[in-house]
């Protein structure tokens, strides 16, 4: 037969559950900050790449020559297509179905 917990036992159990939830949020917050930091460093690196790519062009290299060496154009690097979300796809499908 299960014993009913005392008030103190119930509070201790509740605290233990809350502590594990709070720990999960702490870890999530740290991970989120890491992602933010990496994205900021990546954006900074992209700006630096564009700057030195421009410097290489100013030094007399052509974009075609730099591509042949293995470097990508800064325009191609920054012009990445945004993929449609599943919601956008569903909305398009729904509106296409209404038109027929």
DRENROMAR-345793 format. One line per 2 residues: their letters; for each residue x, y, z of C-alpha. Coordinates in steps of 0.25 Angstrom, whole numbers. Layout:
N
a> X/Y/Z | ...
END
This chain:
100
xx> 0/0/0 | 5/14/-4
xx> 8/23/8 | 3/37/6
xx> 15/47/7 | 16/57/18
xx> 16/72/14 | 31/72/16
xx> 33/60/7 | 23/65/-4
xx> 31/79/-4 | 44/72/-5
xx> 39/63/-17 | 33/75/-24
xx> 46/83/-22 | 54/71/-28
xx> 45/71/-40 | 46/87/-41
xx> 61/86/-40 | 63/76/-52
xx> 54/85/-60 | 62/97/-56
xx> 75/90/-60 | 69/87/-73
xx> 66/101/-76 | 80/105/-71
xx> 86/96/-81 | 77/100/-92
xx> 80/115/-90 | 95/112/-90
xx> 94/104/-103 | 85/115/-109
xx> 96/125/-105 | 106/117/-112
xx> 98/116/-125 | 97/132/-124
xx> 111/134/-122 | 115/124/-134
xx> 105/131/-143 | 111/145/-139
xx> 125/140/-142 | 121/133/-155
xx> 115/147/-159 | 128/154/-155
xx> 136/144/-163 | 127/146/-175
xx> 129/161/-175 | 144/159/-173
xx> 144/149/-185 | 137/159/-194
xx> 147/170/-190 | 159/162/-193
xx> 153/156/-206 | 151/171/-210
xx> 165/173/-206 | 169/162/-215
xx> 161/168/-226 | 168/181/-224
xx> 181/175/-225 | 178/170/-239
xx> 172/157/-238 | 159/154/-245
xx> 147/147/-239 | 149/136/-250
xx> 163/134/-246 | 160/134/-231
xx> 149/123/-234 | 159/115/-242
xx> 168/115/-230 | 157/110/-221
xx> 151/123/-215 | 136/126/-216
xx> 130/139/-220 | 125/147/-208
xx> 112/150/-215 | 110/135/-216
xx> 113/133/-202 | 103/143/-197
xx> 92/140/-207 | 87/127/-201
xx> 72/124/-204 | 63/123/-193
xx> 55/110/-193 | 40/111/-191
xx> 35/106/-178 | 25/95/-178
xx> 14/105/-174 | 17/113/-186
xx> 16/100/-195 | 3/96/-188
xx> -3/110/-190 | 1/110/-205
xx> -5/96/-206 | -18/101/-200
xx> -19/113/-208 | -16/105/-221
xx> -27/95/-217 | -37/107/-215
xx> -34/113/-229 | -38/100/-236
END
